[in-house]
Amino acid sequence: MLQLGLFPVLAATVKFILIQMNTEECLGRALIHSNVHSHDVLADKQPSIHSGGRERRNEPCRPGYYRHPNQTHCCILCHKGTYVSQHCVSEDKTPDCTPCPKGSFMGQGNSAGKCRSCQNCRSTFKQVILTNCTGTQDTVCGCASNYYRTDDSSEFFCKPCSACHNGTVLKECSTNSDTVCRCNKGFFLQAKKNTCSPCSSCQGEECKEDCDVTNLSISPRDSSNLNPILVSLIVVLGVAFLILAIRSLLKQALRKKLISAFSVCPPKQLPSPANPQAEVQVTNILQESNQEEMLLPATAVPVQPNTPGLPDCIPAAGETPIPDCPAVLYAVVDRVPFSQWKEFVRRLGLSDNDIGRIKVEEWNMRDAQYKMLRHWRLQLGQRATVERMSGVLNEMELSGCSEAIQDVLSQQA
């Protein structure tokens, strides 16, 4: 019963709302018709006032111009090398353009309020200045001669061009690329360093194409096998050095033995060389005695200085008589300069008469020199010693000849 009572109330409320809505619609239409005539002129004028300004603001500037910051008109662009210090005041006017200060540039027409700063080449990257900065162009950085740049960015590095050691050049180094190398046989190319390394140092994959890794690779076991080889080499060198040392000691001992053997007079009585036949006999006897003495040890005939009863032919201790050996005498002839030969034999004690006589008898000068030495030796006998001859050579500043003669004596012994 309560629900049936509420239904008439709701129906009356809806009907009242509909009547009110129809009334407001009619009133609104009347108001619009009454105000149309008064406001139609204003409504028509407002679009006409603002349409031109909007169209101008939206219209782009011609090439070579830029829009004023107020968006009211277009100004002419400042040319390169300058910047806008004050904008133009009206359409198609030129603004105040100021040249770029030092250390800055502007490379094109612009409407900027300042110029761009010049870049600095980085010496830490090995960069060098190719072109200095100007008002219209930035600094141009690059690499020095025989260097190349790693990339085209401003952060590039300059690296030295490879020399292709142990290889040949396929392509020369350029501004942006390194030298292209081809390695010789027995070498491989290390890509990171762009160098040709010997195949003996091959360890990675990059060398397998150019090197026979199986033959060249050395394992730790193989390296241990090198030790016996080094030991053998050291032993061989040691033996060779020892042989040389022993040979030198034997040579010195042989020289001392020769000096000791020549300090004793020949056991045979020598005839007086009054004629050529006697001279030949003297020579033969001397040679025989020398051969016999050379076979004796150095201590076979002990000699005491100042011993009574010894013959006068024994020289002083430490002196070595010159044997009558053609090899020794010719060695003296060959060592003494020809220009000093006459002075040499005079200092030895040979008279000018003997020198002139021998020159007349012997037309061959070499034979004459040999005969002079032989005559001097026969004249002095055991006083014709190596020490006396060496003293004369030293006085004549021919010490080298003296040493050479002593070497010949040791070799003959």
HUUR-V557771 format. One record per pair of residues at least 4 apart in sequence whose C-alpha atoms are under 8 Angstrom apart, sorted by the first residue. I is the first residue (numbers start at 1). J is the second residue. Records with the same first field share a line. If there is no record, write none. Layout:
I->J + J
//
This chain:
1->5
2->6
3->7
4->8
5->9
6->10
7->11
8->12
9->13
10->14
11->15
12->16
13->17
14->18
15->19
16->20
17->21
18->22
19->23
20->24
21->25
22->26
23->27
24->28
25->29
26->30
27->31
28->32
29->33
30->34
31->35
32->36
33->37
34->38
35->39
36->40
37->41
39->43
40->44
41->45
42->46
43->47
44->48
45->49
46->50
47->51
48->52
50->54
51->55
52->56
53->57
54->58
55->59
56->72 + 73
57->71 + 72 + 73
60->67
61->65 + 66 + 67 + 74
62->66
64->76 + 77 + 109
65->74 + 75 + 76 + 77 + 92
66->74 + 75 + 76 + 77 + 111
67->71 + 72 + 73 + 74 + 75
68->72 + 73 + 74 + 75 + 87 + 88
73->90 + 91 + 92
74->90 + 91 + 92 + 93
75->87 + 88 + 90 + 91 + 92 + 93 + 94 + 95
76->92 + 93 + 94 + 95
77->94 + 95 + 109 + 110 + 111
78->82 + 83 + 84 + 94 + 95 + 97 + 109 + 110 + 111
79->83 + 97 + 108 + 109 + 110
80->106 + 107 + 108 + 109 + 110 + 135 + 136
81->99 + 100 + 105 + 106 + 107 + 108 + 115 + 135 + 136
82->97 + 98 + 99 + 100 + 105 + 106 + 115 + 135
83->97 + 98 + 99 + 100 + 106 + 110 + 111 + 112 + 113 + 114 + 115
84->95 + 96 + 97 + 98 + 110 + 111 + 112 + 113 + 114
85->95 + 96 + 97 + 98 + 113 + 114
86->95 + 96 + 97
87->94 + 95 + 96
88->93 + 94 + 95 + 96
89->93 + 95
99->135
100->104 + 105 + 106 + 114 + 115 + 135
101->105 + 115 + 135
102->134 + 135
103->117 + 118 + 133 + 134
104->115 + 116 + 117 + 118 + 133 + 134 + 135 + 138
105->115 + 116 + 117 + 118 + 133 + 134 + 135 + 136 + 137 + 138
106->110 + 115 + 116 + 135 + 136 + 137
107->135 + 136 + 137 + 138
108->136
118->133 + 138 + 139
119->138 + 139
120->139
121->127 + 128 + 129 + 139 + 141
122->126 + 127 + 128
123->127 + 128
125->156 + 157 + 158
126->143 + 157 + 158 + 159
127->141 + 142 + 143 + 144 + 157 + 158
128->141 + 142 + 143 + 144
129->139 + 140 + 141 + 142
130->139 + 140 + 141 + 142
131->139 + 140 + 141
132->138 + 139 + 140
133->137 + 138 + 139 + 140
134->138 + 139
142->149 + 158
143->147 + 148 + 149 + 158 + 175
144->148 + 158
146->160 + 161 + 173
147->158 + 159 + 160 + 161 + 173 + 175
148->158 + 159 + 160 + 161 + 173 + 174 + 175 + 176 + 177 + 178
149->156 + 157 + 158 + 159 + 175 + 176 + 177
150->156 + 157 + 158 + 159 + 176 + 177
151->156 + 157 + 176
152->156 + 176
161->173 + 178 + 179
162->173 + 178 + 179 + 194 + 195
163->179
164->168 + 169 + 179 + 181 + 182 + 183 + 194 + 195 + 196
165->195 + 196
166->183 + 184 + 187 + 196 + 197
167->181 + 182 + 183 + 184 + 196
168->181 + 182 + 183 + 184
169->179 + 180 + 181 + 182
170->179 + 180 + 181 + 182
171->179 + 180 + 181
172->178 + 179 + 180
173->177 + 178 + 179 + 180
174->178 + 179
181->189 + 194 + 195
182->189
183->187 + 188 + 189 + 196
184->188 + 196
185->210
186->198 + 199 + 210 + 211
187->196 + 197 + 198 + 199 + 210 + 211
188->196 + 197 + 198 + 199 + 202 + 206 + 207 + 210 + 211
189->194 + 195 + 196 + 197 + 206 + 207
190->194 + 195 + 196 + 197 + 206 + 207
191->195
197->201
198->202
199->207 + 211 + 212 + 213 + 216
200->216 + 217
202->207 + 208 + 211 + 213 + 216 + 217
203->207 + 217
204->208
207->211 + 213
208->212 + 213
211->216
212->216
213->217
218->222 + 223
219->223
220->224
221->225
222->226
223->227
225->229
226->230
227->231
228->232
229->233
230->234
231->235
232->236
233->237
234->238
235->239
236->240
237->241
238->242
239->243
240->244
241->245
242->246
243->247
244->248
245->249
246->250
247->251
248->252
249->253
250->254
251->255 + 410
252->256
253->257
254->258 + 410 + 413
255->259 + 409 + 410 + 413
256->260
257->261 + 297 + 298
258->262 + 294 + 298 + 410 + 413
259->263 + 318 + 319 + 320
260->264 + 298 + 299 + 318 + 320
261->293 + 294 + 296 + 297 + 298
262->290 + 293 + 320 + 321 + 322 + 323
263->314 + 315 + 317 + 318 + 319 + 320 + 321
264->301 + 303 + 314
265->313 + 314 + 382
266->286 + 289 + 290
267->289
268->285 + 289
270->282 + 285
271->278 + 281 + 282
272->278 + 279 + 282
273->277 + 278 + 279 + 282
274->278 + 279
275->279
276->280
277->281
278->282
279->283
280->284
281->285
282->286
283->287 + 324
284->288
285->289
286->290 + 323 + 324
287->291 + 323 + 324 + 325
288->292
289->293
290->294 + 323
291->295
292->296
294->413
296->300
305->316 + 317
310->314
313->381 + 382 + 383
314->382
315->319 + 320 + 321 + 382 + 383
319->385 + 386 + 387
320->385 + 386 + 387
321->382 + 383 + 384 + 385 + 386
322->377 + 382 + 384 + 385 + 386
323->328
324->328 + 329 + 374 + 377
325->329
326->330
327->331 + 412
328->332 + 405 + 408 + 409 + 412
329->333 + 370 + 373 + 374
330->334 + 370
331->335 + 405 + 408
332->336 + 401 + 405
333->366 + 369 + 370
335->401 + 404 + 405
336->340 + 341 + 398 + 401
337->341
340->344
341->345
342->346
343->347
344->348 + 392 + 393 + 396
345->349 + 350 + 372 + 373
346->350 + 351 + 352
347->392
348->376 + 388 + 389 + 392
349->376
350->354 + 355 + 372 + 376
351->355
352->356
353->357
354->358 + 372
355->359 + 372
356->360
357->361
358->362 + 368 + 371 + 372
359->363 + 365 + 368
361->368
362->367 + 368
363->367 + 368
364->368
365->369
366->370
367->371
368->372
369->373
370->374
371->375
372->376
373->377
374->378
375->379
376->380 + 384
377->381 + 384
380->384
384->388 + 389
385->389
386->390 + 406
387->391
388->392
389->393 + 402
390->394 + 399 + 402
391->395
392->396
393->397 + 398 + 399 + 401 + 402
394->398 + 399 + 402
398->402
399->403
400->404
401->405
402->406
403->407
404->408
405->409
406->410
407->411
408->412
409->413
//
